[in-house]
Amino acid sequence: MTERLWPDSVSVAEATAIAARLTDALTDRLLGVPPGLEGRVYEAMRYSALAPGKRLRPLLVLAAARLFGVARRSALQVAAAVEMVHTYSLIHDDLPAMDDSDLRRGRPTCHIEFDEATAILAGDGLLTMAFGVLAHPDTHGEGAVRCELVGALAAAAGPAGMVGGQMIDLIAECQTLDIGAITRLQRMKTGALIAFACESGAILAKAGGDLRTALRGYAHDLGLAFQIADDLLDVEGSAAETGKPVGADAAAGKATFVSILGVERARAQAELLIDQAIAHLEGFEERAELLRQIARYVVNRRT
């Protein structure tokens, strides 16, 4: 019998706490600091990867994997790998050459705490280690499944996904983008990794067809709603709430969903996307209740 991660009636807050605790415990083991001089880069990797955070992507991995009865160990391996990739993207995003941020997850960014070169290497280390985690037999007993996971994460994180979205985001600082371009930017930069997190459970279970398509649709709408909520927090939130600087997009002159649509229309669009995301889960019936709750949480969060 597959070991359960949480009871059937778990709340989003409870599931988030469990996902964070278990993912962080595995990450802590994976990122043991060796005794040599290279230990400094491990320390920087640990500093960022184990910093307090929402752990939304690991939560989505675990919640989606549970729909298919995936083994706890396999799901946690993928959860840790996804969070490593996400953390790498944050480290590089905060660099002076990118967003030049000095605060992340409520504490100094990696390049401030260490130095810029070490931060670059820490991001590189987390990205490459993530693929090693997916390729490890602990992730799945079948090499073909591990290969599919590696390929899917590479697509989500690479130039056709997160990296490409970041490139468009940099261009947005000096070129005005319309709502279509902003939507594409965010589907690549934010949505692609969220989509992988949701779809990875189906990959681990070797599930296909309508249920896998439904998870992909849920993830795409959820990712876009998540970004709109982020844009709203950048306008209405505080650094104390978000753990990072606010108002940065407006200061840089970037077009966002909020700057184009206005606060009320942006909020209405996010609500519409969440309704669409939830509708995609109909085929899973009551098994997907946690994913429905996560969708509602994403659009109403303050962090």
Residue pairs with C-beta under 8 A, 6 or more apart in sequence:
2 69
2 70
2 71
2 72
3 71
3 72
4 66
4 72
5 15
5 18
5 19
5 22
5 62
5 66
5 72
5 75
6 14
6 15
6 18
10 18
10 290
11 293
12 290
12 293
12 294
12 297
15 59
15 62
15 63
15 290
15 294
16 54
16 55
16 56
16 59
19 55
19 58
19 59
19 62
19 79
20 53
20 55
20 58
20 59
22 62
22 76
22 79
23 55
23 58
23 76
23 79
23 80
23 83
24 50
24 55
26 76
26 77
26 79
26 80
27 49
27 50
27 80
27 83
27 84
28 46
28 50
30 80
30 129
30 133
31 42
31 45
31 46
31 49
31 50
31 129
32 42
33 39
33 42
33 43
33 46
34 42
40 114
40 118
41 118
41 121
41 122
41 125
42 125
43 114
44 110
44 113
44 114
44 118
44 119
44 121
44 122
45 122
45 125
45 126
45 129
47 110
47 113
47 114
47 122
48 87
48 90
48 91
48 104
48 110
48 122
48 126
49 83
49 84
49 87
49 126
51 104
51 105
51 106
51 107
52 105
52 106
52 243
53 105
53 243
54 301
54 303
55 83
56 194
56 226
56 294
56 298
57 79
57 82
57 83
57 86
57 193
57 194
57 197
58 79
58 80
58 82
58 83
58 197
59 294
60 194
60 197
60 198
60 219
60 291
60 294
61 75
61 78
61 79
61 82
61 197
61 198
61 200
61 201
62 75
62 76
62 79
63 201
63 290
63 291
63 294
64 197
64 198
64 199
64 200
64 201
64 202
64 215
64 291
65 74
65 75
65 78
65 200
65 201
65 204
65 205
66 75
66 201
66 287
66 290
67 201
67 211
67 215
67 284
67 287
67 288
67 291
68 201
68 202
68 204
68 205
68 207
69 205
70 201
70 204
70 205
73 138
74 138
74 139
74 140
74 204
75 201
75 204
77 133
77 134
77 136
77 138
77 139
78 134
78 139
78 149
78 200
78 204
80 130
80 133
81 130
81 131
81 133
81 134
81 139
81 153
82 130
82 153
82 193
82 196
82 197
82 200
84 126
84 127
84 129
84 130
84 133
85 126
85 127
85 130
85 153
85 157
85 162
85 193
86 193
87 123
87 126
88 122
88 123
88 124
88 126
88 127
88 130
89 123
89 157
89 162
89 166
89 193
90 104
91 109
91 110
91 111
91 119
91 120
91 122
91 123
91 126
92 98
92 119
92 120
92 123
93 99
93 101
93 166
94 100
94 101
94 102
94 104
94 109
94 110
94 111
94 119
95 111
95 116
95 119
95 120
96 111
96 116
98 166
98 170
99 248
101 109
101 244
101 245
101 248
102 108
102 109
102 112
102 245
103 109
103 239
103 243
103 244
103 245
104 110
104 243
104 244
105 243
105 244
106 243
107 113
107 243
109 119
110 118
110 119
110 122
110 123
111 118
111 119
114 122
127 157
130 153
131 150
131 153
131 154
133 139
134 146
134 149
134 150
134 153
135 146
135 150
136 146
137 146
139 145
139 146
139 149
139 204
140 146
140 149
140 204
145 203
145 204
145 206
148 203
149 200
149 203
149 204
152 196
152 199
152 200
152 203
153 196
155 161
155 192
155 196
156 162
156 192
156 193
156 195
156 196
157 163
157 192
157 193
158 164
159 167
160 188
160 192
161 188
161 192
161 193
162 188
162 189
162 190
162 192
162 193
164 188
164 189
165 185
165 186
165 187
165 188
165 189
165 190
165 192
166 189
168 177
168 181
168 184
168 185
168 188
168 189
169 185
169 189
169 254
171 177
172 181
172 182
172 185
172 254
172 255
173 252
173 253
173 254
176 255
177 185
177 255
178 255
178 260
179 257
179 260
179 261
182 255
182 256
182 257
182 260
183 224
186 223
186 224
186 227
186 257
187 220
187 223
187 224
189 227
190 223
190 224
190 226
190 227
190 230
191 219
191 220
191 223
191 224
191 226
191 227
192 223
194 219
194 222
194 223
194 226
195 216
195 219
195 220
195 223
197 219
198 215
198 216
198 218
198 219
198 222
198 291
199 212
199 215
199 216
199 219
201 207
201 215
202 208
202 211
202 212
202 215
210 283
211 283
211 284
214 280
214 281
214 282
214 283
214 284
215 280
217 276
217 277
217 280
218 277
218 278
218 280
218 281
218 291
218 295
219 277
221 273
221 274
221 276
221 277
221 280
222 273
222 274
222 277
222 294
222 295
222 298
224 273
225 270
225 271
225 273
225 274
225 277
225 295
225 298
225 299
226 298
226 299
227 257
228 257
228 258
228 266
228 267
228 269
228 270
228 273
228 299
229 270
229 298
229 299
229 300
229 301
231 249
231 256
231 257
231 258
231 266
232 258
232 263
232 266
232 267
232 270
233 241
233 242
233 246
233 301
233 302
233 303
234 242
234 246
234 247
234 248
234 249
234 250
234 256
234 258
235 246
235 247
235 250
235 258
235 263
236 263
237 246
237 302
238 246
239 245
239 246
241 302
241 303
242 303
243 303
249 256
249 259
250 259
257 266
257 269
258 266
261 269
270 299
271 299
273 299
274 295
274 296
274 298
274 299
277 295
278 292
278 295
278 296
281 288
281 291
281 292
284 291
